[in-house]
Amino acid sequence: MANLVDRIVGNWLEQQAADEEAVEQRRLHAAAAKTIGTIRGGDPMRAERASELVGAILREKYGR
């Protein structure tokens, strides 16, 4: 009987830990979502043209 109670309590504790971890993961994801966003702009190809755009900014700034 004691062995059965140990297994039941052990399973319950494992489930509680998993539930707490899931809650913590949701909290962390929500916090991260507030700081991670998208860059809004009118150029849908901005990422593909990043090198070109940075080069233009540097040329304008340093005259090269």
N, C-alpha and C positions, 0 to 999 in steps of 0.2 A: 504494500500500500504506500509506503514512504517513497519508494522508487517512482510510482505513478505520480504522486504529488510533486516530486522533484521535477519530473519531466513536464508536467502541466505548468508549474511555476516558471521553469526555464523557458518554455515556449512563449509564455505570456510576456516575460521580460524581454525576450528577443523581439517580439512583435512591438512592444512599447518602444524599444530603442529604434526600431525601423521606422515607426510612426514619427518619433521625435526627429529623426534624421530627415525624413521627408518634409516635415514642417520647416526645419532649418534650411533645407535646400530651396524650398519655395521662397522663404524670406530672403535668402541670399540672391536668388535670381531676380526677385522684385527690386532689391536694392541696386543690383547691377544694371537692371533695365533702365533705371532712372538716369544713370550716367552714360550709358551706351546708346548712341543714337545714330541717325543717318545725317549725312551732310546734304542739305537741300540746295539745289541749284538747277539751273536751266540746261546743264550739259550732261545728258545721260551717258556720254562717252568719257567723262572726266577721268575715271580710273585708267582707262586705256591710254589716255593722252597725258598722264601725270608727268612723265619725263619731259615731254615737250613743253608743258605748262611751267614746270619748275625752271627749265632752261630759259624760257622767255622772261620769267621774273628775275632770274639772276643776271641775264644780259641787260635788262632794263636798270637793275640796281647798280651793277658794276661796269656797265658799258662794254661788255665783252661779247 
